Amino acid sequence: MSIFVNVSSGVAPKTDSVRKISLLFAGILVVMAVAQLFTYEDFPSLIKSFLLPTGDRFAYLLAALIVSFEVFAVPFLLGMSVSPLMRWLSMICSWAAAGIWIFISLWLNFTNGIVTSAGLLGATVKLPSGWWTVFFSLALGVLAIWASWGMWPGHPKKK
């Protein structure tokens, strides 16, 4: 069995609530990615304004990674027919997207940086930074864990 070339259907969710949670999480990520891509030319500058410890040059890479993780998380969350490797990668991208936003929202709140937007919807919609962004990002993390638990792509080995 090859993990690269065989396309298989998505894993059936353990419960109906897992299906709803994964669809909600996919919808949130799609809205965020579309808003970030709509004014993507300004998104790296917005990331630069956060004064992250990684420096200004990393802001361009981080902007691309954020949008890529959000987009690549969708196949797993929707249960699309993809290869097993892509399903694992997609699940990990959902964790990474939530993790990056948790880090950024915590950073913005603890550094007392005054920014024009929290960046969740890119430079398209200016959302103020605050503790609500931390709770929203933590909620994204909970949704990622819940969807992963309910649609874990691994299959137990048959003896």
C-alpha positions in Angstrom: 0.0 0.0 0.0 1.4 3.4 -1.0 0.5 6.5 0.8 1.3 8.7 -2.2 -0.8 7.6 -5.2 -3.9 5.9 -3.9 -6.8 8.2 -3.5 -9.2 7.1 -0.7 -12.4 8.6 0.6 -12.4 10.6 3.8 -12.7 9.0 7.2 -16.3 8.9 8.4 -16.7 11.1 11.5 -17.2 9.3 14.8 -20.3 11.3 15.6 -22.6 13.7 13.9 -21.3 16.6 16.1 -17.8 16.0 14.7 -19.1 16.5 11.2 -20.8 19.8 12.2 -17.6 20.9 14.1 -15.4 20.1 11.1 -17.7 21.9 8.7 -17.8 24.9 11.0 -14.0 24.9 11.4 -13.6 24.6 7.6 -16.0 27.5 7.0 -14.1 29.7 9.4 -10.8 28.9 7.8 -12.1 29.5 4.3 -13.5 32.9 5.3 -10.2 33.8 7.0 -8.2 32.7 4.0 -10.4 34.5 1.4 -10.2 37.7 3.4 -6.5 37.4 3.8 -6.0 36.7 0.1 -8.3 39.5 -1.0 -5.7 42.1 0.2 -2.7 39.8 0.3 -0.4 42.5 -0.9 -0.9 44.3 2.4 -1.0 41.1 4.6 2.9 40.8 5.1 3.0 44.5 6.1 0.4 43.8 8.7 2.3 40.8 10.0 5.4 43.1 10.1 3.5 45.6 12.3 3.1 42.9 15.0 6.9 43.2 15.7 7.2 39.4 16.1 10.5 38.1 17.5 11.2 36.4 14.2 12.0 39.7 12.4 10.7 41.5 9.4 11.9 39.1 6.7 10.1 36.2 8.2 6.8 38.2 8.0 6.6 37.4 4.2 7.1 33.7 4.9 4.7 33.7 7.8 2.0 35.4 5.8 2.3 32.8 3.1 2.4 30.0 5.6 -0.7 31.2 7.4 -2.8 31.3 4.2 -1.3 28.0 3.0 -2.1 26.2 6.2 -5.6 27.5 6.3 -6.3 26.4 2.7 -4.6 23.0 3.0 -6.5 22.2 6.2 -9.8 22.2 4.3 -9.6 18.8 2.5 -9.3 16.9 5.8 -12.0 18.9 7.4 -14.4 18.3 4.6 -13.6 14.7 4.3 -12.5 15.0 0.7 -11.1 12.1 -1.3 -7.3 12.5 -1.2 -4.3 10.3 -0.6 -3.5 9.2 2.9 -0.4 11.4 3.0 -2.5 14.5 2.0 -5.1 13.6 4.6 -2.4 13.6 7.4 -0.8 16.8 6.0 -4.2 18.5 5.9 -4.9 17.5 9.5 -1.4 18.9 10.6 -2.1 22.1 8.6 -5.3 22.6 10.7 -3.2 22.3 13.9 -0.6 24.7 12.5 -3.1 27.3 11.4 -4.7 27.3 14.9 -1.3 27.3 16.6 0.1 30.2 14.7 -3.0 32.3 15.5 -2.8 31.4 19.1 0.8 32.5 19.2 0.1 35.8 17.3 -2.9 36.7 19.5 -1.0 36.0 22.7 2.0 38.0 21.4 -0.2 41.0 20.5 -1.7 41.0 24.0 1.4 40.5 26.0 3.7 42.9 24.2 1.2 45.8 24.4 1.8 46.5 20.8 -0.7 48.9 19.2 -1.7 47.5 15.9 -4.4 48.6 13.5 -5.7 45.1 13.0 -5.3 41.7 14.6 -4.9 40.1 11.2 -7.5 37.3 11.5 -9.2 38.6 8.4 -6.0 40.0 6.9 -5.9 43.7 5.9 -9.4 43.4 4.4 -11.3 43.9 7.7 -9.6 45.7 10.6 -10.4 43.8 13.7 -8.9 45.3 16.9 -6.6 43.1 18.9 -7.6 42.1 22.4 -8.3 39.2 24.6 -11.2 38.2 22.4 -8.6 37.2 19.7 -6.9 34.9 22.2 -10.1 33.2 23.1 -11.1 33.0 19.4 -7.7 31.5 18.5 -8.0 29.0 21.4 -11.4 28.1 20.1 -9.8 27.4 16.7 -7.4 25.1 18.5 -10.2 23.3 20.2 -12.0 22.9 16.9 -8.8 21.5 15.3 -8.4 19.0 18.2 -12.0 18.0 18.1 -12.1 17.5 14.4 -8.8 15.5 14.5 -10.2 13.3 17.3 -13.4 12.6 15.4 -11.8 12.0 12.0 -8.4 10.6 12.8 -6.9 9.5 9.4 -4.9 6.5 10.8 -6.3 3.0 10.5 -5.4 0.4 13.1 -3.3 -2.4 11.7 -5.1 -5.7 11.2 -3.5 -8.8 12.8 
